[in-house]
Amino acid sequence: MILDKLNLNTQDREKILAAERATEFVESGMVVGLGTGSTVFFAINKLSKLIKTGLDFKAVSTSDVTTELAQSLGIKLVSIDDVHEIDITIDGADEADRSFNGIKGGGGALLFEKIVALSSKVNIWIIDSEKLVDKLGKFPLPLEVIPFGYKRVFERLKTMNLNPELRKKGNELFFTDNGNYIIDLQLKEIDDPDKWDSEFKLITGIVETGLFINIPDKIIVGRHDSVEILCKTKSNT
């Protein structure tokens, strides 16, 4: 473990602990989904080290950023369309609750992340302790929207009092890897994530939402110098 060698803040230490624990579920011969974000960065780095000790797997990437990192570290990538199923996906979350729901898309990869997640036998989320919440909503909820007619979608969300903001990167509009916009909703609290996920998908122009409902099978939470692992049971499904 690299924690003792680095001068890290608590959040990064927790991310590394969660990420390294998740890699222990990867076995040779698997197809592994690789999520996007700062916590997954640590998992990808750990997996690259495990390859050198004999671990042999293929990976499906969820973003251009993840693809570039994985390739630079010698991880073999395959297209999602070239595999029948993904054995396990390791991904982060911007928020997660104990009902196995979450908000994702802070990095803008929510559409590809959801496609990969729904194609996976097992989903593991890795987060630091601050991201485990009692109720979703403090983190802005991303909606991926096609550019054509996006202003109409924006105005619709505004009339619903959902406080929409068109995401920018610096002074320029933010584009997802597939050329769409992101509208972030400042909601503070989401009482019924499943209901809102369904309602947003009825609005023409919204491609996908950052609400991930009942997706992870395990949530690995870094806590100080240890991890908490939440495992889904039949009562959660």
C-alpha positions as CSV (number, residue, x, y, z in Angstrom):
1,M,0.0,0.0,0.0
2,I,1.3,3.5,-0.9
3,L,-0.3,5.4,1.9
4,D,2.8,5.4,4.1
5,K,4.9,6.9,1.2
6,L,2.8,9.9,0.5
7,N,1.8,13.0,2.4
8,L,-2.0,12.9,1.6
9,N,-5.0,14.6,3.0
10,T,-7.7,12.5,4.7
11,Q,-10.0,12.5,1.6
12,D,-7.3,11.1,-0.7
13,R,-6.2,8.6,1.9
14,E,-9.8,7.3,2.1
15,K,-10.1,7.2,-1.7
16,I,-6.9,5.1,-2.0
17,L,-8.1,2.7,0.8
18,A,-11.5,2.2,-1.0
19,A,-9.9,1.9,-4.4
20,E,-7.3,-0.6,-3.4
21,R,-9.8,-2.7,-1.6
22,A,-12.0,-2.9,-4.7
23,T,-9.2,-4.2,-6.9
24,E,-9.1,-7.3,-4.6
25,F,-12.3,-8.4,-6.3
26,V,-10.7,-8.5,-9.8
27,E,-9.6,-11.9,-11.0
28,S,-7.6,-13.1,-14.0
29,G,-9.8,-13.7,-17.0
30,M,-12.4,-11.1,-16.1
31,V,-13.7,-8.2,-18.2
32,V,-13.5,-5.2,-15.9
33,G,-15.4,-1.9,-16.3
34,L,-13.4,1.1,-15.4
35,G,-15.3,4.2,-14.3
36,T,-14.3,7.8,-14.3
37,G,-13.1,10.2,-11.7
38,S,-10.4,10.8,-9.0
39,T,-11.1,7.8,-6.9
40,V,-11.1,5.4,-9.9
41,F,-7.8,6.9,-10.8
42,F,-6.3,5.2,-7.8
43,A,-7.9,1.9,-8.7
44,I,-6.6,2.0,-12.2
45,N,-3.1,2.7,-10.9
46,K,-3.4,-0.2,-8.5
47,L,-4.6,-2.6,-11.2
48,S,-1.7,-1.6,-13.4
49,K,0.7,-2.7,-10.6
50,L,-1.2,-6.0,-10.2
51,I,-0.8,-6.7,-13.9
52,K,3.0,-6.8,-13.3
53,T,2.4,-9.5,-10.7
54,G,0.4,-11.7,-13.0
55,L,-3.2,-10.4,-13.0
56,D,-4.6,-10.8,-16.5
57,F,-7.8,-9.0,-17.5
58,K,-9.4,-6.9,-20.2
59,A,-11.1,-3.6,-19.4
60,V,-14.0,-1.5,-20.8
61,S,-13.5,2.2,-20.4
62,T,-16.3,4.8,-19.6
63,S,-14.5,7.9,-20.8
64,D,-11.7,9.4,-22.9
65,V,-9.9,10.3,-19.7
66,T,-10.0,6.8,-18.4
67,T,-9.0,5.3,-21.7
68,E,-5.9,7.5,-21.9
69,L,-4.9,6.7,-18.4
70,A,-5.5,2.9,-18.8
71,Q,-3.6,2.7,-22.0
72,S,-0.6,4.7,-20.6
73,L,-0.4,2.1,-17.8
74,G,-0.5,-0.9,-20.0
75,I,-4.1,-2.1,-19.3
76,K,-5.7,-3.9,-22.2
77,L,-8.9,-2.2,-23.4
78,V,-11.8,-3.7,-25.4
79,S,-15.0,-2.2,-26.8
80,I,-18.2,-2.8,-24.8
81,D,-19.6,-4.1,-28.1
82,D,-16.9,-6.8,-28.3
83,V,-17.8,-8.5,-25.0
84,H,-20.9,-10.4,-24.1
85,E,-20.9,-9.2,-20.5
86,I,-18.7,-7.3,-18.0
87,D,-17.8,-9.3,-14.9
88,I,-17.2,-6.4,-12.6
89,T,-17.2,-2.6,-12.8
90,I,-15.3,-0.3,-10.4
91,D,-16.6,3.2,-10.3
92,G,-16.9,6.2,-8.1
93,A,-19.9,8.3,-7.1
94,D,-20.4,12.0,-6.3
95,E,-22.9,10.9,-3.6
96,A,-24.3,7.5,-2.5
97,D,-26.9,6.5,0.1
98,R,-27.4,3.3,2.1
99,S,-30.3,2.4,-0.2
100,F,-27.7,1.8,-3.0
101,N,-28.7,4.9,-5.0
102,G,-26.3,7.6,-6.0
103,I,-25.5,10.7,-8.1
104,K,-22.9,10.4,-10.7
105,G,-21.7,12.6,-13.6
106,G,-19.5,15.2,-11.9
107,G,-16.9,14.3,-14.5
108,G,-19.5,14.3,-17.3
109,A,-19.3,10.6,-18.1
110,L,-22.7,9.6,-16.7
111,L,-24.2,8.1,-20.0
112,F,-21.3,5.8,-20.7
113,E,-20.9,5.0,-17.0
114,K,-24.6,3.9,-16.8
115,I,-24.4,1.8,-20.0
116,V,-21.3,0.0,-18.6
117,A,-22.9,-0.4,-15.1
118,L,-26.1,-1.9,-16.6
119,S,-24.0,-4.4,-18.6
120,S,-22.1,-5.6,-15.5
121,K,-22.7,-8.6,-13.4
122,V,-21.3,-6.8,-10.3
123,N,-20.9,-3.1,-9.7
124,I,-18.6,-1.8,-7.0
125,W,-18.6,1.9,-6.0
126,I,-15.6,3.4,-4.2
127,I,-16.0,6.6,-2.3
128,D,-14.6,8.6,0.6
129,S,-16.6,9.0,3.8
130,E,-17.9,12.4,2.9
131,K,-19.8,11.1,-0.1
132,L,-21.9,8.6,1.9
133,V,-25.1,10.6,2.7
134,D,-28.5,10.1,4.3
135,K,-30.3,11.8,1.4
136,L,-29.1,12.6,-2.1
137,G,-29.2,16.1,-3.5
138,K,-26.5,18.3,-2.0
139,F,-24.3,17.5,-5.0
140,P,-25.7,19.0,-8.2
141,L,-27.6,16.5,-10.3
142,P,-26.3,16.3,-13.8
143,L,-28.6,15.8,-16.8
144,E,-27.0,15.0,-20.2
145,V,-28.8,17.0,-22.9
146,I,-28.4,17.1,-26.7
147,P,-27.4,20.5,-28.0
148,F,-30.4,20.8,-30.4
149,G,-33.2,22.5,-28.6
150,Y,-31.4,22.5,-25.3
151,K,-32.7,26.0,-24.4
152,R,-36.3,24.6,-24.4
153,V,-35.2,21.8,-22.0
154,F,-33.4,24.4,-19.8
155,E,-36.6,26.6,-19.7
156,R,-38.7,23.6,-18.9
157,L,-36.5,22.7,-15.9
158,K,-36.5,26.4,-14.8
159,T,-40.3,26.5,-14.7
160,M,-40.2,23.3,-12.6
161,N,-38.1,25.4,-10.0
162,L,-35.2,23.0,-10.3
163,N,-32.5,25.7,-10.5
164,P,-30.8,24.5,-13.7
165,E,-27.3,25.6,-14.6
166,L,-25.6,24.9,-18.0
167,R,-22.2,23.4,-17.2
168,K,-19.1,25.3,-18.4
169,K,-15.4,24.5,-18.4
170,G,-13.8,27.9,-17.8
171,N,-15.6,30.3,-20.0
172,E,-16.6,27.7,-22.6
173,L,-19.5,25.3,-22.6
174,F,-18.7,21.8,-21.3
175,F,-19.1,19.0,-23.8
176,T,-19.4,15.3,-22.9
177,D,-17.3,12.7,-24.8
178,N,-20.3,12.2,-27.1
179,G,-20.8,15.9,-27.8
180,N,-23.7,16.7,-25.5
181,Y,-24.2,19.4,-22.9
182,I,-24.7,18.9,-19.1
183,I,-27.3,20.8,-17.2
184,D,-26.7,20.7,-13.4
185,L,-29.7,21.0,-11.1
186,Q,-29.2,22.6,-7.7
187,L,-31.8,20.6,-5.7
188,K,-30.4,20.3,-2.1
189,E,-32.5,17.3,-1.4
190,I,-34.1,14.6,-3.6
191,D,-36.9,12.9,-1.7
192,D,-37.8,10.3,-4.4
193,P,-34.8,9.6,-6.7
194,D,-36.6,6.8,-8.7
195,K,-39.6,9.1,-9.4
196,W,-37.4,12.0,-10.6
197,D,-35.2,9.7,-12.7
198,S,-38.3,8.5,-14.5
199,E,-39.8,12.1,-14.9
200,F,-36.6,13.5,-16.4
201,K,-36.4,10.8,-19.0
202,L,-39.8,11.8,-20.2
203,I,-38.5,15.2,-21.2
204,T,-37.5,15.1,-24.9
205,G,-33.8,16.1,-25.3
206,I,-32.6,14.7,-22.0
207,V,-30.4,11.7,-22.9
208,E,-29.6,10.5,-19.4
209,T,-29.7,11.5,-15.8
210,G,-27.0,11.3,-13.1
211,L,-29.4,9.4,-10.8
212,F,-28.1,5.8,-10.5
213,I,-30.9,3.8,-8.9
214,N,-30.1,0.6,-7.1
215,I,-27.0,0.1,-9.2
216,P,-24.1,-0.8,-6.9
217,D,-23.8,-4.3,-5.4
218,K,-21.1,-3.1,-3.0
219,I,-20.2,0.4,-1.8
220,I,-16.7,0.5,-0.4
221,V,-16.3,3.6,1.9
222,G,-12.9,4.8,2.9
223,R,-12.9,5.8,6.6
224,H,-9.8,7.2,8.1
225,D,-7.4,4.2,8.1
226,S,-9.9,1.5,7.2
227,V,-12.9,0.7,4.9
228,E,-16.6,0.1,5.4
229,I,-18.2,-2.3,2.9
230,L,-21.9,-2.0,2.3
231,C,-23.3,-5.1,0.6
232,K,-26.7,-5.2,-1.1
233,T,-29.1,-7.7,0.3
234,K,-32.5,-9.0,-1.0
235,S,-34.2,-6.2,0.9
236,N,-32.3,-3.6,-1.1
237,T,-33.4,-5.0,-4.5
